[in-house]
Each structure stands twice: as C-alpha cells, then as structure tokens.
Amino acid sequence: MKNTPLAPSQLYKPCNIEQLKFNSTDELENIDIIVGQERAMEAIKFGIRINKSGYNIFAMAPSGTGKFTTIKQLAEHEAFHRPVPSDWCYVNNFSQPAKPTAIRLAPGQGRIFRHDMEQLIDELSIAIPSAFDGDEYRSRAGEIESESRQREIHELNQLREEAENAHILLTETVTGYGFAPADENGVALTPEQFNKLDKEQQHQIQNTIFNLQERLQQLLKKFPIWRKETKRKLQALNREVAALAVNHSIDELIEKYADQPDVISYLNDVQKDIIEHVRDFVPHTEKMLPFMDFQQDSNPLKRYQVNLIVDFSNKRAAPVVYEDLPNYSNLIGHTDHQAYMGSLITDFTMIKPGALHKANGGYLIIDARKILFQPYAWESLKRTLQAREIRIEPLERTLSLISTSSLEPEPIPLEVKIILFGDPLLYYLLSAYDPEFHDLFKVAADFDVSVVRENSTHEYARLLATIAKHEKLRPLSPAAVARVIEHSSRMAGDAEKLLTHLRSIKDLLTESDHWAEENGHSLIANSDVQKAIDHKIYRLDKLREKLYENIDRGTVLIDTEGKVTGQINGLSVLQLGEFAFGQPSRITATTRLGTGKVVDIERETELGGALHSKGVLILSSFIASRYARNSPFSLSASLVFEQSYGHVDGDSASLAELCVILSSLAQVPLRQDLAITGSINQLGHVQPIGGVNEKIEGFFDICVKKGLTGTQGVIIPSTNVKFLMLRWDVVHAAQSGQFHIYAVTTVDEALELLTGMEAGVVDEQGKYPPASFNGKVEAQLLQFTSLNKEFHLRAEKESSKNNES
C-alpha cells in the first residue's frame, strides 16, 4: 500500500540565488520587450509587415499583461523603417463651399503651404488697396465716371435745346423733370397767360410737350443701362488692376508648387476668387444694420485660409497613435460649430481630424473593449476600413438629432494598420457574431499569461530591473529578485512557470519599495517583498478569516480527527477579486437498495452547475462499470455538500464524492484528518484540478486552528505536484512531520490512504479479495442484488396468489 507523503522539496521550488550574478538590479540592462511572448510577437510582426488589405491585428490577452507595451514597442520599431506619410489639409471649395477640398502634400509641406497662403493674403491686403489708391486708377476711374456723366448731360442738353427752339422750358423738380411753355423771351407762361392763347395754339403746345415727354422718358430709360455699362467698365478696371496686383504674387506660388497639380488648381481658383471679390481687400465705410452683420462674414478673407489637419513636419517615421477614447468623432474626425441666432454654423476651417487621420500611413492602436462600448464607433471603423477612405460625416445629422449647417468634406484615402487589443473572450465573440470581423482582422496575436521558468531567471531579473527603473523604484537585491520570482510562480499557479502579468508585478514592486522606505533600506530586500505580499493578503482576507473562525467555533462543521463512514473533507477555492483562498467543505453520502441512481442533491435543488453534475454522472458510471458489470446495479445513493448555501460547480470534488459513496456502501469509515481534491474519469484515473496551493493551505489553516496532530494532510492528484508553491509555514510543517501532502494517480490509492485498507485487485475469476475495500463494496452490491431479486420473487408470488383468488 502506497502512502508515502511528498518530500518537502516537492512542495516548493525555490529560486537558485547563485544564478543571480549581480549585487543589485541597477547593474542589469533594460529589456525592451516582455519575455516569453515569442508567439505573440511573431504574429504582431507578421501583421505589421504584411502590406495587404484586411491584415489588421487583434492582440489577445487579459488586462495588465503588458500587451499594450509590447504592441507599441513593435509598432514603433517597424514605423522607424517606414517613410513619413503625407500631410493633409482642407481648403475652401469656391464653387461648392459645402464640400471642402482635400489636398495631399509631402510631409512638412503642409505647414509651409499654410504659411505661404497666409503671407499671400497679407501681401495682397496691402498691395490691392495700394493699387486702388494710386493716381492712375483714380484717373481712369474718374474718366469712366466723367464720360458717363457727360453722356447723360449731353443728351439732356440736346433735348433742352430742342425744347427751347419750340418755346418749351425743361425744368428739374423734386420728383424729376418737367416741361413748361414759354414766351418769345423764354419766360415761362403763367396758367392765365396760357389760357388766353387760342385753342389751336394751346393744342400745338400740348402736342409738342407730349412728344418731348416721350423722348425724355426714353432718354431716362437709357440712363440705368448706361450706368450699368459704366459699372461694368469700372469692374473690368477693378479686375484689371487687381489682376496686376495679384498675378505677380500668385505666379510665384504657382511656380513654387508646379509639381503639385492639386495645389495649382487651388491657386488658380484663389486667383479668380480674389479678382471677383477684390472689394473684400479694399477698406470701405458702408455700414450694415446690426441684424444683417453676420458673424461668419466678419473676416471675409477667412475663405483663403488653409486648414492643416495632419502635420508630419516634426516626424521622422510613420506615426504610431493610441486612441484612449475611440468614440465616433475621435476616430473619424468632426466639424466644430458656432452658435448664431438659434442655429449652428460651420465652415471648412472648423474641420477637426480624428485618430485615423493622425495615424494615416502608420499604425493605430485601440482597446477593443473601449471601442465596442462607444455607440456607432465599431461600425464606423469597419466601414472606413472597407471603403479605405476617411469620410467625415456628422453623426448628429445622420441620426437627425440636431439641425445644423453641415459640410461634406472630400474623403481622404486611408492606408493604416489597425491593432486592437483586448481579452480573448472579445476576440472569440467577435469571431462568432460579426461576419465582417475576420475579413478585416486576419491576424490574431495570442499573448501568454506565463512563461517557462527554466532558463528564464536572468531575463526575468532584467524585466524586474526595467520596471523598477521605469517606475523610479529602488533597485532590488538578489534575494528580493529571488523572492519575486518565487512569488511569480505562485501567482502563475505553477512551479515551472513565471507570471507575465506586468500590472501584478509592478504593483508588487511598488508596494515592496514602500516597505523598503518604511524600513530605511536603500535596496528592496527579501523582507520588503514578503511584507508587501503579507500586507496585501491582510488587506483582502477578512472573509477568509470570518469563514475559518466559523469552522473553529463549530458553526461550520469540519472534522480534522477521527474516522467517519460516509463523510469526507472536500476542498474548493473561493476567488474574490485578486484574492483566492481554499475552503474545506464536508461532503456526505448515503446508500441504499435501489435502481442504480445517484441523486445529486445540489443539482436537484438547482445549486449545482453543469460541470459538477457531469462529475457526479462520471463517478456513477465508474461504480457501475467496476462493481456491477455482470449483475444489476441495485444501488441508490445521495450526495450533498453540507452547509453549502451557494452555487457549487466544477468537478474537482468528484474524487471525494466517489470515495464517500464507496465508504457508505462498504460501511468503511474514512479518515477525517485528511482532505481530498481531484477529479475522476470513468476509468478511475485521478485528473488535475486548479487552485491546488490554496486548497492545501486552506485545510492546513483549519488544522492549525484546531491543533496539529501529526497525521493530518491533503490528498491531491499526482499531476498537480508540479504546480506546488506552498507557503513556507506549510512546508515547515511538512518538514517537521506535522502535515503531509499525498499524491495519487488512481481512486484505489486514495481509498487506501483514507481507509487504511488494501483497495484490492481482481483475481482470475474477476473477484476482489473479500477482506479488501473493493471486496466489501462488491459484496454489498451483490447483497443488494440478491435482496432485489427476493423482492421481485415475493412480489410475483403475491401477484399470482391474488390472481388465483
């Protein structure tokens, strides 16, 4: 019978401090990228370097594993070898102001172009008024206006002379012109004098005045036409003068940007618009009524500005952008608005870039969880990637939430690599429920939360040194590094692995640095690290303390001595935030004659999960296949976690449940000074479980409270031995023989430890030795079968008697 406990050396894997060849971590070189993520790094490198559509990246890892640091470092390294992308700016579309024009410029040229346009407008603001204030312009404008006035005067004088020849006077009144008859001396006749004339003479004068009036009306109709001609001549003169002032400056820019067709086209449009609106450059004193003084017209020269939305003048590599708030506007860009008279107005100078603009030609890093929480952001990102262009569309207008004067900026071509990062669950959910996801994110980078401990000690020490320097913490002594490595294995739940969860490591070093300061240490010592570990547990273990107190006081019933039939100590783990601890639980079973059904009381009361129910079905199948292959399975059993008032799930108690059912069946008591954990398969093999360290320590703490006897211990699966990183008080108790850890591979080994009996092996006839544990189980089941047959025979006899009577 195998009942040898594990050696103390198997319970804890210390770090070999002799491998740490330094006096403090200040002597170690920094490490750029987290260790042990070769698979993820190769995936990211592949996704970054492949220049094909749809090969964007999704980095999978829980929060705090350092994936963002790794992604950013790799992206920046690759960006250094890529050219700086183009600058982009928006300018006014003079033919369609609501559709601003996008112009691409070489990196750094955007700022120069904006400055050139500002300088051009400043020069023209001086040159144009000067040109219109010159003697030549005044002379030519005066000639045109004088010619127009002389023409009108000449025509009026001709009509006046003709009227005077007919003894008619042309007079000017407040309301216009009028005709009046005159005598031979040219003196206007009074009405009395006119009435003294004979009728024929009066009629002749009236006809003459009527004809003159018709000619005057025709002449007055020509005056507006002549004035329009004069205005057109003045406008032509203005254009000519403006062109002379403008062409010289703009021609210099056209020559400078001769290799930029888009800029040349824009400058030609600017030239035409300035000439057409030259009055905006000339100061004038016309006043507008207050209600007509529109705010957007306060600076008419604003339409010649350049809105530089992407400026890479200070860049030496492709951009790497992280968007912390990936909402719709921050991704796609937006247009600002100004409130005016109850409405919102905007123009091309209020266009603001989004993260896609800033990362265009480079890399954009986004937290998948954050973008999925933002309304319309995920769909907008997908649509933009599919169209391969950035189109700024106000979300408010799309949803009809607000009435605004809107713009439709020209789309900008998009060439960017998107790197999403988030929990693996998000990746799998998007894969399952978003049919477009894999078309756009073809590269998955799967980060590991742990790394193989062997041959990683030096690299891990460099990682600790890098974190300490980056966070401005004290250097670590070799003993402190060793303790952190050991605790890292404990946090990883595996003696052969090291945790790569950077946030947890950084928190441990930060708290250790605090205790080093409290203790006056220049280096973080082993004791400081242990103090940080102990104090964090102390901050979080109130619930564990209350639970263990209830067990110690007898409120929760757990035996740590003696033997009881049909009763066993099972072990489970409670995870509360960052703190996990083991919880012993009493499991009991009852057996009786029945029809082969094992009743899981937890399941019947809907307190048991699917995995726990699966474990119960597996152990039921094992019992039937081992002990009732050639006879009816005439057993009924019931299982329950005593004093359990919450949900129970998982199959790590299935070994304990199997042992307690067999104990009740064979009526063989089980040791209560042993607790057991492990899952069982249908062949009786014990399988590994999680939280083995916490489970062992949980039962150990209960035994310490009740008093160590030297016989207490825990039974675990042998496959869990490599995961052991127990507390030192547990290891010391094992060294002194006060507590024991047993590893088993089969249910028979566990039964021998729990009962002190040989489990028994079948002989050539397929029978177990009668004195063995399995023999007693087999005998009891055969007795149940015999009783079952007797009951059936008796029932048949009674039935036949009743039929005869």
C-alpha positions, 0 to 999 in steps of 0.5 A: 500500500502506497502512502508515502507523503511528498518530500518537502522539496516537492512542495516548493521550488525555490529560486537558485540565488547563485544564478543571480550574478549581480549585487543589485538590479541597477547593474542589469540592462533594460529589456525592451520587450516582455519575455516569453511572448515569442508567439505573440510577437511573431504574429504582431510582426507578421501583421505589421509587415504584411502590406495587404488589405484586411491584415489588421491585428487583434492582440489577445490577452487579459488586462495588465499583461503588458500587451499594450507595451509590447504592441507599441514597442513593435509598432514603433520599431517597424514605423522607424523603417517606414517613410513619413506619410503625407500631410493633409489639409482642407481648403475652401471649395469656391464653387461648392463651399459645402464640400471642402477640398482635400489636398495631399502634400509631402510631409512638412509641406503642409505647414509651409503651404499654410504659411505661404497662403497666409503671407499671400493674403497679407501681401495682397491686403496691402498691395490691392488697396495700394493699387486702388489708391494710386493716381492712375486708377483714380484717373481712369476711374474718374474718366469712366465716371466723367464720360458717363456723366457727360453722356447723360448731360449731353443728351439732356442738353440736346433735348433742352435745346430742342425744347427751347427752339419750340418755346418749351422750358425743361425744368428739374423738380423734386420728383424729376423733370418737367416741361413748361411753355414759354414766351418769345423771351423764354419766360415761362407762361403763367396758367392765365397767360396760357389760357388766353392763347387760342385753342389751336395754339394751346393744342400745338403746345400740348402736342409738342410737350407730349412728344418731348415727354416721350423722348425724355422718358426714353432718354431716362430709360437709357440712363440705368443701362448706361450706368450699368455699362459704366459699372461694368467698365469700372469692374473690368478696371477693378479686375484689371488692376487687381489682376496686376496686383495679384498675378505677380504674387500668385505666379510665384506660388504657382511656380513654387508648387508646379509639381503639385497639380492639386495645389495649382488648381487651388491657386488658380481658383484663389486667383479668380476668387480674389479678382471677383471679390477684390472689394473684400481687400479694399477698406470701405465705410458702408455700414450694415444694420446690426441684424444683417452683420453676420458673424461668419462674414466678419473676416471675409478673407477667412475663405483663403485660409488653409486648414492643416489637419495632419502635420508630419513636419516634426516626424521622422517615421510613420506615426504610431497613435493610441486612441484612449477614447475611440468614440465616433468623432475621435476616430473619424474626425468632426466639424466644430460649430458656432452658435448664431441666432438659434442655429449652428454654423460651420465652415471648412476651417472648423474641420477637426481630424480624428485618430485615423487621420493622425495615424494615416500611413502608420499604425493605430492602436485601440482597446477593443473593449473601449471601442465596442462600448462607444455607440456607432464607433465599431461600425464606423471603423469597419466601414472606413476600413472597407471603403479605405477612405476617411469620410467625415460625416456628422453623426448628429445629422445622420441620426437627425438629432440636431439641425445644423449647417453641415459640410461634406468634406472630400474623403481622404484615402486611408492606408493604416494598420489597425491593432486592437487589443483586448481579452480573448473572450472579445476576440472569440465573440467577435469571431462568432457574431460579426461576419465582417470581423475576420475579413478585416482582422486576419491576424490574431496575436495570442499573448501568454499569461506565463512563461517557462521558468527554466532558463528564464531567471536572468531575463526575468531579473532584467524585466524586474530591473526595467520596471523598477527603473521605469517606475523610479523604484529602488533597485532590488537585491538578489534575494528580493529578485529571488523572492519575486520570482518565487512569488511569480510562480505562485501567482502563475499557479505553477512551479515551472512557470513565471507570471507575465502579468506586468500590472501584478508585478509592478504593483508588487514592486511598488508596494515592496519599495514602500516597505523598503522606505518604511524600513530605511533600506536603500535596496528592496530586500527579501523582507520588503517583498514578503511584507508587501505580499503579507500586507496585501493578503491582510488587506483582502482576507477578512472573509477568509478569516470570518469563514475559518473562525466559523469552522473553529467555533463549530458553526461550520462543521469540519472534522480534522480527527477521527474516522467517519463512514460516509463523510469526507473533507472536500476542498474548493477555492473561493476567488474574490477579486485578486484574492483566492483562498481554499475552503474545506467543505464536508461532503456526505453520502448515503446508500441504499437498495435501489435502481442504480441512481445517484441523486445529486442533491445540489443539482436537484435543488438547482445549486449545482452547475453543469460541470459538477453534475457531469462529475457526479454522472462520471463517478456513477458510471465508474461504480457501475462499470467496476462493481456491477458489470455482470449483475444489476446495479441495485444501488441508490445513493445521495450526495450533498455538500453540507452547509453549502448555501451557494452555487457549487460547480466544477468537478474537482470534488468528484474524487471525494464524492466517489470515495464517500459513496464507496465508504457508505456502501462498504460501511468503511469509515474514512479518515477525517484528518485528511482532505481530498481534491481531484477529479475522476474519469470513468476509468478511475484515473485521478485528473488535475484540478486548479487552485491546488496551493490554496486548497492545501493551505486552506485545510492546513489553516483549519488544522492549525486552528484546531491543533496539529496532530501529526497525521493530518494532510491533503490528498491531491492528484499526482499531476498537480505536484508540479504546480506546488508553491506552498507557503513556507509555514506549510512546508515547515510543517511538512518538514517537521512531520506535522502535515503531509501532502499525498499524491495519487494517480488512481481512486484505489490509492486514495481509498487506501490512504483514507481507509487504511485498507488494501483497495484490492485487485481482481483475481482470475475469476474477476473477484476482489479479495473479500477482506479488501475495500473493493471486496466489501463494496462488491459484496454489498452490491451483490447483497443488494442484488440478491435482496432485489431479486427476493423482492421481485420473487415475493412480489410475483408470488403475491401477484399470482396468489391474488390472481388465483383468488 
